[in-house]
């Protein structure tokens, strides 16, 4: 792990531990207005994956969308978020493994999973940590497996972009997130191949499907 990474990761974990009790309420307008309609798009790309890693599971909003028959592991930096994911899993009757883990240092052997997903994780992760995070996720995914990301991007529409710029300081303060991450560049730097990149909500939420070499 690079120098300073531990401090950055620790800060992010603290942010999400702090907001965990209110996270679902804070996020509810976005969940109802945007995310609920597009989460299934992520998991359509990993249908057939018998072992799936969900990075940054948060409070478990992805739980209803996991492919049938998949053995799923969900990880998160925040114990507070994981506690809520655990309660949601029990409520939905979903038997999944949950682990407190750092995406830069995953506690899993090489080639453990058929595929991995991350929804709005890389817009939280600082740019300088993203190549290492992607390489670490790729390490635990089998050669030829997919890594599917759902992330924000700045709009090219002038009015929409202005609104996003006005929102950006609050998003950074409340969630530690940014709309300006260079995740597409980092995927190439990590040695992964982008198979697909398409917008799933206006031109601000993008789905990226990357392939692990092999």
C-alpha positions in Angstrom: 0.0 0.0 0.0 1.4 3.4 -1.0 2.5 6.0 1.6 -0.5 8.0 2.8 -3.0 5.4 1.5 -3.7 4.1 5.0 -4.6 7.6 6.2 -6.9 8.3 3.2 -8.7 4.9 3.7 -9.0 5.5 7.4 -10.6 8.9 6.8 -13.1 7.4 4.4 -14.0 4.7 6.8 -14.6 7.3 9.5 -16.8 9.4 7.2 -19.1 6.4 6.5 -19.2 5.2 10.1 -20.4 8.7 11.0 -23.1 8.8 8.4 -24.2 5.2 8.5 -27.2 5.8 10.7 -28.6 8.4 8.3 -27.2 7.1 5.0 -30.3 5.5 3.7 -32.3 8.6 4.5 -29.7 11.0 3.0 -29.6 8.8 -0.1 -33.3 8.1 -0.5 -34.1 10.8 -3.1 -31.3 9.5 -5.3 -32.2 5.9 -4.7 -35.8 6.4 -5.7 -35.0 8.8 -8.5 -32.0 7.2 -10.1 -30.3 4.2 -8.5 -33.2 1.8 -8.1 -33.8 1.8 -11.8 -30.2 1.1 -12.8 -28.8 -1.2 -10.2 -30.0 -4.2 -12.2 -27.9 -3.1 -15.1 -24.7 -3.8 -13.1 -25.7 -7.4 -12.3 -26.9 -8.3 -15.7 -23.2 -8.1 -16.7 -22.2 -10.8 -14.2 -25.1 -13.2 -14.7 -23.6 -16.7 -14.3 -20.9 -15.7 -11.9 -21.0 -18.4 -9.3 -18.8 -16.4 -6.9 -19.2 -12.7 -6.8 -17.4 -9.9 -4.9 -19.4 -6.7 -4.2 -16.9 -4.0 -3.3 -18.2 -1.2 -1.1 -21.5 -2.9 -0.3 -22.6 0.0 1.9 -26.0 -0.6 3.5 -26.8 -3.4 1.1 -28.9 -1.6 -1.5 -27.6 -4.1 -4.1 -28.9 -7.1 -2.3 -32.1 -7.6 -4.3 -30.3 -7.5 -7.6 -27.6 -10.2 -7.1 -27.8 -13.0 -9.7 -29.6 -16.1 -8.6 -27.3 -18.9 -7.7 -24.3 -16.6 -7.0 -22.3 -17.0 -3.8 -21.8 -13.3 -2.8 -19.2 -11.7 -0.6 -19.8 -8.0 0.3 -17.0 -5.9 1.7 -16.9 -2.4 3.1 -14.5 -0.1 5.1 -17.2 0.9 7.5 -18.4 -1.3 10.2 -21.5 0.9 10.6 -22.5 0.4 7.0 -21.8 -3.3 7.2 -24.1 -3.6 10.3 -26.9 -2.1 8.2 -26.2 -4.4 5.3 -26.3 -7.4 7.6 -29.8 -6.3 8.9 -31.0 -5.8 5.3 -29.7 -9.3 4.3 -31.6 -10.9 7.2 -34.8 -9.0 6.3 -34.5 -10.1 2.7 -33.5 -13.6 3.6 -30.3 -13.4 1.6 -27.4 -15.5 2.8 -24.2 -13.6 1.9 -20.8 -13.3 3.5 -19.9 -9.8 4.8 -16.4 -8.7 5.5 -14.8 -5.6 6.9 -12.1 -5.1 4.3 -10.0 -2.5 2.5 -10.1 -2.7 -1.3 -6.4 -1.9 -1.4 -5.6 -5.1 0.6 -8.3 -7.7 0.2 -8.2 -10.7 2.6 -8.8 -13.2 -0.2 -6.6 -15.5 -2.3 -5.8 -15.0 -5.9 -8.5 -16.0 -8.4 -11.2 -16.5 -5.7 -14.1 -14.8 -7.5 -15.6 -15.2 -11.0 -16.5 -11.4 -11.1 -16.5 -8.3 -9.0 -18.8 -5.2 -8.8 -18.5 -1.8 -7.3 -21.3 0.8 -7.2 -20.2 4.3 -6.5 -17.1 3.2 -4.8 -14.6 4.7 -7.2 -16.1 8.2 -7.1 -15.3 8.0 -3.4 -11.8 6.6 -3.8 -9.1 9.2 -4.5 -7.5 9.1 -7.9 -4.1 8.2 -6.6 -5.4 5.0 -5.0 -7.5 3.8 -7.9 -4.9 1.9 -10.0 -3.8 -0.1 -6.9 -7.4 -0.8 -5.9 -8.3 -2.0 -9.4 -5.2 -4.2 -9.5 -6.1 -5.7 -6.1 -9.7 -6.4 -7.2 -8.3 -8.0 -10.4 -6.0 -10.1 -8.3 -8.9 -11.9 -6.6 -10.9 -12.2 -9.8 -10.2 -15.2 -12.1 -8.5 -14.5 -15.4 -11.1 -13.5 -18.0 -13.5 -12.4 -15.3 -15.4 -9.1 -15.3 -15.1 -6.1 -13.0 -18.2 -3.9 -13.3 -18.3 -0.4 -12.0 -21.2 2.1 -11.7 -19.8 5.6 -11.2 -20.6 9.3 -11.6 -19.0 11.6 -14.3 -19.3 15.3 -14.9 -22.0 16.1 -17.5 -21.1 17.7 -20.8 -24.4 19.5 -20.7 -23.6 23.1 -19.5 -26.5 23.5 -17.2 -26.3 20.1 -15.7 -22.5 20.5 -15.3 -23.1 23.8 -13.4 -25.5 22.1 -11.0 -23.0 19.3 -10.4 -20.3 21.9 -9.7 -22.6 23.6 -7.2 -23.3 20.2 -5.5 -19.6 19.1 -5.5 -18.5 20.7 -2.2 -21.4 19.1 -0.3 -20.8 15.7 -1.9 -17.1 15.9 -1.0 -17.9 17.0 2.6 -20.7 14.5 3.3 -19.5 11.5 1.3 -15.8 12.1 0.5 -16.8 11.7 -3.1 -16.1 13.6 -6.4 -17.6 13.7 -9.8 -14.3 14.3 -11.5 -12.5 10.9 -10.8 -10.4 9.6 -13.8 -11.4 6.0 -13.3 -11.4 5.3 -17.1 -7.7 6.2 -17.2 -6.9 4.1 -14.1 -8.5 1.0 -15.6 -6.0 1.0 -18.4 -3.2 1.8 -16.0 -4.2 -1.3 -14.0 -3.8 -3.5 -17.0 -7.5 -4.1 -17.5 -9.4 -3.9 -20.8 -12.6 -1.9 -21.0 -15.2 -4.0 -22.8 -18.1 -1.5 -22.4 -18.7 2.0 -21.2 -22.2 3.5 -21.4 -24.3 6.0 -19.6 -27.3 4.6 -17.7 -28.7 7.9 -16.3 -28.5 11.0 -18.5 -24.8 11.6 -19.1 -23.8 11.6 -15.4 -23.9 7.9 -14.3 -21.7 5.6 -16.3 -21.5 1.8 -16.3 -18.1 0.4 -17.1 -17.4 -3.3 -17.8 -13.7 -4.2 -17.6 -12.1 -7.6 -18.2 -9.2 -9.2 -16.2 -6.5 -10.4 -18.5 -6.2 -14.1 -19.2 
